[in-house]
């Protein structure tokens, strides 16, 4: 993941990451039981953690602009 240059770019990245995580979870829930190995969820976890980090970056940008 690259550092966003603007808040809008960060929001776009968060949107993309959360959408990908939701797609992966939907694929898992629609699959036959025991279809996915636990490692499958590493990409979901990574996407959610990246989104979390971007939201933290956004909060810092917004706080900085309000001072």
ChimeraX attribute file (.defattr): number of C-alpha atoms within 10 A of each C-alpha:
attribute: neighborCount
match mode: 1-to-1
recipient: residues
	/A:1	8
	/A:2	6
	/A:3	10
	/A:4	15
	/A:5	8
	/A:6	11
	/A:7	16
	/A:8	11
	/A:9	14
	/A:10	20
	/A:11	16
	/A:12	12
	/A:13	20
	/A:14	20
	/A:15	12
	/A:16	14
	/A:17	21
	/A:18	18
	/A:19	14
	/A:20	16
	/A:21	19
	/A:22	15
	/A:23	13
	/A:24	16
	/A:25	15
	/A:26	11
	/A:27	12
	/A:28	16
	/A:29	11
	/A:30	10
	/A:31	11
	/A:32	9
	/A:33	8
	/A:34	8
	/A:35	11
	/A:36	12
	/A:37	7
	/A:38	8
	/A:39	8
	/A:40	13
	/A:41	15
	/A:42	10
	/A:43	13
	/A:44	19
	/A:45	12
	/A:46	13
	/A:47	21
	/A:48	19
	/A:49	14
	/A:50	17
	/A:51	22
	/A:52	15
	/A:53	14
	/A:54	22
	/A:55	17
	/A:56	12
	/A:57	16
	/A:58	19
	/A:59	13
	/A:60	12
	/A:61	13
	/A:62	12
	/A:63	10
	/A:64	9
	/A:65	8
	/A:66	7
	/A:67	5
